[in-house]
Amino acid sequence: MKEKLTCFIIDDEHLAQEILEEYIAKVPFLELKGTFMSPLEAAAQLDEDKPDLLFLDINMPDLDGLSFIPMLNPKPMIILTTAYDQYALKAFELEVKDYLVKPFSFERFYKGVLRLYQEASFKQQPEVKEIKAESKHEQEYIFLKVGHRIQKIATRDILFVEGMKDYLRIHTSKEKIMTLLSFAKLEELLPAQDFARVHRSFMVAIDKIDHIEKNRIWIAEQVIPISDSYSESFYKKLRGLT
């Protein structure tokens, strides 16, 4: 296990700094290395200390947190701390690890940092036979833009995906989800061994197939066609699983 995550605070509000310092002091696996009023003030020390984790405010004078993130190299894990929730989508695009809306509780803070600590510790573990990079269920969930929100979708819940012009309709065991995405991009996100394209307009979860008959797939009482252009690759994938 990684002993501690070193961290910096960059926030121009003294009260926000004090709360974060208090929270960090309560967590044994966090070590505060510096507190700064602005990204410009912290820049030199960031280059020198290279902290594991950065608690970063968004609205600050001179340089805001979102503009500062692309300048970081190497980029530490980042938790945004802000009084505004409208930047969540932009934060997601910048691969921010967590988004804490002020005022946030210690419980919410602790859940976020614990997840990052476990993630960092796992990366440090030596590779052993029981840990397989190509594990069948390695990708347990994906995040997709759905309207004005970002939605977490468990891959095990996906039954099949239907193309709707510029959109995809994802049929899950719980609901139907519309997202502005291409099949090519979705295929990059999903575990390839668990899903198969069977038609220009359909992708299916292999383990959700009830049966196949006359180039048609039955999943949860839905009938999905297998087109000639995808037939060979689909059946080859099925043979590879048997």
C-alpha positions in Angstrom: 0.0 0.0 0.0 1.1 3.5 -0.7 2.0 5.1 2.7 0.6 8.6 2.0 -0.8 10.9 -0.7 1.0 14.2 -0.6 -1.3 17.1 -1.4 -1.5 20.8 -2.1 -4.4 23.2 -1.5 -5.0 26.1 -4.0 -7.9 28.3 -2.9 -8.1 32.0 -2.4 -10.6 31.8 0.5 -9.1 31.5 3.9 -12.1 29.8 5.4 -12.0 27.2 2.6 -8.3 26.6 3.2 -8.9 26.1 6.9 -11.7 23.6 6.4 -9.5 21.6 4.0 -6.5 21.7 6.3 -8.7 20.5 9.1 -10.1 17.6 7.0 -6.7 16.6 5.7 -5.3 16.5 9.2 -8.0 13.9 10.2 -7.0 11.5 7.4 -3.9 9.4 8.2 -3.0 8.7 4.6 -2.9 12.4 3.5 0.0 14.7 4.0 -0.4 18.4 3.3 2.7 19.8 1.7 1.5 23.4 0.9 -1.4 25.8 0.9 -1.6 28.6 -1.7 -3.9 31.5 -2.6 -3.5 31.1 -6.4 -2.2 28.8 -9.1 0.6 31.3 -9.9 1.7 31.2 -6.3 1.8 27.4 -6.3 3.4 26.8 -9.7 7.1 26.8 -8.7 6.4 24.6 -5.6 4.3 22.2 -7.7 7.2 21.7 -10.1 9.6 21.0 -7.2 7.4 18.8 -4.9 5.2 17.1 -7.5 2.3 16.3 -5.1 0.1 13.3 -5.6 -3.1 15.2 -5.1 -4.3 18.8 -5.7 -7.4 20.4 -4.0 -8.1 23.1 -6.5 -10.7 25.9 -6.4 -12.2 27.2 -9.7 -12.9 30.9 -9.4 -9.7 32.6 -8.4 -8.1 35.9 -9.5 -5.5 36.0 -12.2 -5.9 32.3 -13.3 -8.9 30.1 -12.7 -8.6 26.5 -11.8 -10.0 25.0 -15.0 -7.6 27.0 -17.1 -4.7 25.9 -14.9 -5.3 22.2 -15.2 -4.1 21.8 -18.9 -0.9 23.6 -17.9 0.1 20.9 -15.3 2.8 18.5 -16.5 3.0 16.1 -14.9 -0.6 16.4 -13.8 -1.4 15.2 -10.2 -4.8 13.7 -9.3 -7.2 16.7 -8.9 -10.2 17.3 -6.7 -12.0 20.5 -7.6 -13.5 22.4 -4.7 -16.0 25.0 -5.7 -19.2 26.7 -4.7 -20.6 26.2 -8.2 -22.0 23.1 -9.8 -22.2 24.3 -13.4 -18.6 23.3 -14.2 -19.0 19.6 -13.7 -19.1 18.8 -17.4 -16.0 20.7 -18.1 -14.3 19.0 -15.1 -15.2 15.6 -16.5 -13.6 16.5 -19.8 -10.4 17.5 -18.0 -10.3 14.1 -16.3 -10.7 15.6 -12.8 -10.9 12.8 -10.1 -13.7 14.4 -8.0 -15.9 17.5 -7.8 -16.7 18.8 -4.3 -19.4 21.5 -4.1 -18.9 23.8 -1.1 -19.9 23.4 1.6 -19.1 19.7 1.6 -19.1 17.4 4.7 -16.1 15.5 6.0 -17.9 12.3 5.1 -18.1 13.3 1.4 -14.5 14.5 1.5 -13.3 11.2 3.0 -15.1 9.0 0.5 -13.4 10.9 -2.3 -9.9 10.8 -1.0 -10.2 7.2 0.2 -11.1 6.1 -3.4 -8.1 7.9 -4.8 -5.8 6.4 -2.1 -7.0 2.9 -2.9 -6.6 3.6 -6.6 -3.0 4.8 -6.1 -2.2 1.9 -3.9 -3.5 -0.6 -6.4 -1.3 0.8 -9.1 1.7 0.2 -6.9 1.0 -3.5 -6.4 3.3 -5.8 -8.2 1.7 -7.7 -11.1 0.6 -11.2 -10.1 -1.2 -14.0 -12.0 -4.4 -13.3 -10.2 -4.5 -9.7 -11.5 -5.3 -9.9 -15.2 -5.2 -6.8 -17.4 -7.6 -8.4 -19.8 -10.1 -9.5 -17.1 -13.5 -10.1 -18.6 -15.2 -7.8 -16.1 -12.5 -5.2 -15.8 -14.6 -2.4 -17.2 -17.5 -2.4 -14.7 -19.1 1.0 -15.7 -18.8 3.8 -18.2 -19.7 7.5 -18.0 -21.8 9.1 -20.8 -23.2 12.5 -21.5 -27.0 12.3 -21.3 -28.5 15.7 -22.0 -27.1 18.2 -19.5 -25.8 15.5 -17.1 -23.1 12.9 -17.0 -24.6 9.4 -16.2 -22.8 6.4 -14.8 -23.9 3.2 -16.5 -23.0 -0.3 -15.3 -21.8 -2.4 -18.3 -23.5 -5.5 -16.8 -26.9 -3.7 -17.1 -26.6 -3.1 -20.8 -28.8 -5.4 -23.0 -28.2 -3.9 -26.4 -27.5 -0.6 -28.1 -29.6 0.9 -31.0 -28.4 3.5 -33.4 -30.8 6.5 -33.9 -29.1 8.7 -36.5 -26.7 10.9 -34.5 -27.8 9.3 -31.2 -27.5 6.0 -29.5 -30.3 4.5 -27.5 -28.8 2.2 -24.8 -31.3 -0.4 -23.6 -30.5 -1.5 -20.1 -32.2 -3.8 -17.6 -33.5 -0.7 -15.8 -34.1 2.0 -18.4 -33.4 3.3 -21.9 -30.8 6.0 -22.3 -30.2 8.4 -25.2 -26.7 9.8 -25.7 -25.1 11.8 -28.5 -22.3 9.3 -29.4 -21.1 7.2 -32.3 -20.9 3.4 -32.2 -17.1 3.7 -32.8 -16.6 5.8 -29.7 -18.9 3.5 -27.6 -16.9 0.5 -28.7 -13.8 2.1 -27.4 -15.4 2.5 -24.0 -16.9 -1.0 -23.6 -15.0 -4.2 -23.0 -14.6 -5.7 -26.5 -15.0 -9.3 -25.4 -18.4 -8.7 -23.9 -20.1 -6.8 -26.7 -20.5 -7.4 -30.4 -21.7 -5.2 -33.3 -24.3 -7.2 -35.3 -25.8 -4.6 -37.5 -25.1 -1.1 -38.7 -27.7 0.0 -36.2 -27.2 -2.6 -33.3 -24.7 -3.7 -30.8 -25.5 -6.5 -28.3 -24.2 -7.7 -24.9 -23.2 -11.2 -25.6 -24.1 -12.6 -22.2 -27.6 -11.2 -22.5 -28.5 -13.1 -25.7 -31.4 -15.5 -25.0 -31.1 -17.4 -28.4 -30.2 -16.9 -32.0 -32.4 -18.1 -34.9 -32.4 -17.4 -38.6 -29.9 -14.5 -38.2 -31.9 -12.9 -35.5 -31.0 -12.4 -31.9 -33.5 -12.5 -29.0 -32.7 -10.4 -26.0 -35.3 -9.7 -23.3 -38.1 -10.3 -25.9 -36.6 -7.9 -28.4 -35.6 -9.2 -31.8 -32.4 -7.8 -33.3 -31.2 -8.6 -36.9 -27.8 -9.8 -37.8 -26.7 -8.1 -41.1 -24.5 -9.9 -43.6 -21.7 -7.3 -43.2 -21.3 -8.2 -39.4 -22.4 -11.8 -39.5 -18.9 -13.4 -40.0 -17.2 -11.4 -37.2 -20.1 -11.9 -34.8 -20.2 -15.7 -35.2 -16.4 -15.8 -35.0 -16.5 -14.0 -31.7 -19.2 -16.5 -30.4 -17.0 -19.4 -31.4 -14.1 -17.9 -29.6 -16.1 -17.9 -26.4 -17.1 -21.5 -26.6 
